[in-house]
């Protein structure tokens, strides 16, 4: 006896979600068919909902760009269209981790045989930081038509992670004023907050991203890969590389590649820059090789359970034989 198994295509009804205030595009945009990467088409800024639609409206302004380990200062302006009485109110710093996640389902008949199946990708997030601050003191109650303004100064994430779009995962930050409403939904006013990686933290070897990734020259066997441009390298700049590899196997082709590697649940390794070189130059040492780091590349970081690293890889292509390579880490911010 034979039976058919139907492998379903991506259907309607699948949706992804993130918690407030990052729930602006919850739904179908955060889902896609098997093998897809729905987050590739999402900017982190799109996730933020600036207010909940309640009677309290307002604006949060930040004075200067924010970096890991720095400070956040600015102004809060609020107004209420009707009277509000909340149990409490506070200024909060919140951090989101949003991941693509593979999903699947099967339908079985009365004999337990699979009759149809479907696989897809959904994006789901959680707040990994929810820090509330006692200053400034935010009013918990407003009369109709009342306004309030205050200054604030709070610490940025001391060790990160920075804001980062890894392709298959996103780290995003926001500052918000949130009111705890008795027997009702919380009200909030929020601001998307880009938090840049601090190059000095990388240079200091904080976390997993310092150390070897910032060394000028690294020896691998009898080969060396040197970076003559400043490290860590800014996104949008060139990494200048010199390679010496006397024992490199005879090859018809060779190249130097910049790889990004991530532990995101649905992540993929990618080659983000590649330059072909003459393999005969490896024995005595190459000249300067320029690899362009794409603008907007996420910084090297580890935090919130996520990690992204960059690798310089020197590969020789041997005819009718497996390729061989040497590699080293490199820091990017």
N, C-alpha and C positions, 0 to 999 in steps of 0.2 A: 504494500500500500504506500502511496506517495501523498504528500501534501505540500502546499505552497506556503512559503514564508514571505510576507510582504515587508520590505524595508521602507518605512515611511519617509517621505521628504519632510523638510521643515514645515511645520504647520502653524496655524494661528493659535494664540492662547499662551504662548511662552513669553515670559517677561522676567526682567531683572529688577533689582531694587537696591537702594541705599537708604540709610536712616537720615532723618532730618538733621541739619538743614541741607543735606546733599541729595534731596529726593526730587529735584526739579524735572528730571527726565525719566523717572521710574516708568517701566513698561517695556514695550516692544523694542525700543532702541537699544536696550541692554540685553538683547538676546539675538541669536542667529543660528543658522544651520550647523550641522556637524562640520568641523574643520575650519569654521569661520573665526574671526577675531572682531567681535562687535565693538570693543573698546578702541580699536584703531581709528574709528570714525567719530570718537567722542573726545572733546576737549575737557580738561578737568574743570574749567570755569563754568561749563554748562551744567554741571551737577548741582550747583548751589541755588537754592531758593532764598531770595533775599529777605522775605518776610512771609508770615503764615496767612496773611489776609485778614487778620483780626483788627480791632480798632486802634491798636498802637502801631504807629508807623515811625520811621526815622531813618537815620543814616549814621554809619560808622566810618570815620576817616582815619587813615594811618599816615603818620607824618613822613616816614622814610621807608625805603626798601628793607625787608626783614631777612636776616641770615640766621642760620643755625647758631645757637649760643649767644645771640645778640638780645636785643630788647624790642618791644612793640609799644609804641606810644601813639596817641591820637586823641580824637574827639568823638564823643557820642552826642547826637541830637535826637530827641524823642518828642513825639506829640501824640495825643490820644483824642480820637473823635468822640468817645463816650467814656463814661466812668468805668474803671477797671479796679478790681480788688483781687490781688493774687496772694497766695500764701508766702511766696518769696520771689526774689528776682536777683540775678547775678550776671556779671560779665564772665563769659567762658571762652576758653581756647579749645577747639575740638579738631581732632585729626581723624581722617577717614582712610581706611584701606579698602579698595574695591578690586575684586578679582574676577576674571573670567573663570567659569567652572564648567566642566563637561558633565552633561546629564544624558540619561538614556532611560527608556522604558520598554517593556515587552508585554504583549498580549498572548495569552495561552488558551488553548481549547480545553475541553473537559478531560483530556488525557495528559494534560501538562505539556503539550507540544507548543512551541513558539509559532504563532500564526502571523504576527506582525511585530515590528520593532521600530523605534525611532531614537535617534541620537541628535543632540543639539548642544548649544553653548548658552549659558546664562551668566550674567554678571551680578554678584551680590557683595554687599559691603557691610562693614561694621566700624564703629568709632573705637579706635584704640587709645585715644586720649580724650578725656572730658574734664579739663581742669577749670574749676570755678574760683573766682577771686573775690575777696571781701571788699576790695577797693577798686574803683569807686563804689560807693553805696548807691545802688540803683533803686529808684522808688518802686515799691511793690504795688502801690495804689495810685491811680490817676483820677482826677475829676475830668468831666467832659471838657474838651478844649484846652486842657493843661499841656504845658511844654516843659522840657527839662534838658539841660546841657551839662556835660561834664568832661573833664580830661581823664585819661587813663595812661598807665605805664605798667606793663606786665612783661615777664620774661618770655622770650621765644623758646622753642624746644631746645634744651641745653645741648643735647647730642644728636638731635634730629629725630626721625629722618627728614630730609628736605622734601619739598614738593617735587614729585616726579611722575612722569607718564612713561611706564615701562613697556607700553604697547599692549600687554596682556593684563596689566595691573596698574592701578593709579594710587598714589599717595596724595591727598589733598588736605589743606588746612583752612580753617575759618575762625574768625572771632564773632561771637554772637552775644546779644543780650537776650536772656530767656526768662520768661515769667512762668512760675508753677501755678496753674489755675486749678482751684478746687473743683472737682466734678466736671472738668472740661479739658480740652486739649491745650497743651502749653502754647504760649505765644512767643514769637521771637522776631528779632531783627538781626540780620547776619551780613558779614562781608567776607568774600573770598580772599584768602591771604596767601600769596605766593611766598614760600620760605626757601631761600636759596641755600645751597650747600656752602659751608665756610671752608675755603681752601686751607686755612691754618689748621683746622681739625684734621684734615687729611695729612698735612705735613707732620702733625704731631703724632700720627699713627693711631688716632682714636678709632676704635672698632676694627673691622676686618679690612679696611680699605687703604690703610697707610703702608708702612714697611716697604716691601719690595716694589710695590706699584709706583713709588716715588724715587727709586734709586736711578741714578744716571745710567749706570752700566750694570747689567746682570749677566753672569756667566752660566751657560747651560752646556755641560760637557766641555768640549773644547771650543764651543762657539760663544760669541758674545752678542747681545743686542743692546745697543746704546741709544738713549734718547738725548739729543743735544738741545732740544727746545725746553723751555721751562715746564716743570711739573709741579702740581697737577695741571693738565692742559685744559684751557677753556673750550667749551663747545663752540664750534664755529671757527676754530683756529686750525693750523697745521701742526701735526706731530712730526718732528724731524728725526729720522731714524738712521743709524749706521749699523751694519751687520758685518761681523767677521765669523766665518765658519769654515776653517781649513779642512775639516773632515766631511764636508757636505758631499753626499754621493753625486756621481756624475749624473747630470740631468739635462733634458732638452729645454725645460722652462723652470722658472722660479718666480715667486712673488712674495711680497710682504702684505699681510692682511691685518686689519683691526677688527676684532670680534667683540660683540657684546654678549654676555652670558647672564642669565637671570634664573632665579628659582621660583618665579611666578608659576602658579599651578597649571596654567595653560600656556606657559612661556615657550619660546623657541629661541635657539641661538641664531644670531645673525651676523653676517659679514657686512660691516657698515662702510668700509673703505678698503681698497685693494690696489696695489701698484705692482706691475710686472717688472722684474729685474733680470739682468744677464747672470745666469748661474755661475759663469766663470769668474765673476767679481767676488764671489763669496770667500774664496781662498785667501786673497790678500786684503779683503775689506772693501765694502761698497763705499760710494760717496753718500752724500745726503739723499735720503728718500723721504719725500713729503707725503704724508697721509692726512687728508682733510677730515676732521671730525665734524660730522653734520651739525649745523646749527639746531638747537633745540634738543640735542641728545640729553637724556637724563643723566644726572651726576652719579659718579661712583658713590654707593652708600650701602649700609646695612642697617635695618631697623624695622620695627613692627612685623618681624618675621620675614621680611623681604630683603633681597640682596641683588645688586647689579654690579658686575665687574666687567672690565675691559681687558682684552688680551691682545698683545702684538704677536703675530705668528709668522714665522719665516718658513715657507713650504717649497720643497723642490719636487718637481713632477718627473718621475722616472718612467720611461716608456716600458710597457709590459711588466711593470713592477709596482708595488704599492708606493704611494707618496710617503715622504718622511718630512718631519718638521721639528723645529724648536720654537719655544714660545716663552713669554714673560708677561706679567701683569703690568698695567699702566693706569694711572689715576686721571680721571676727567671730572671737571666740575662745570 
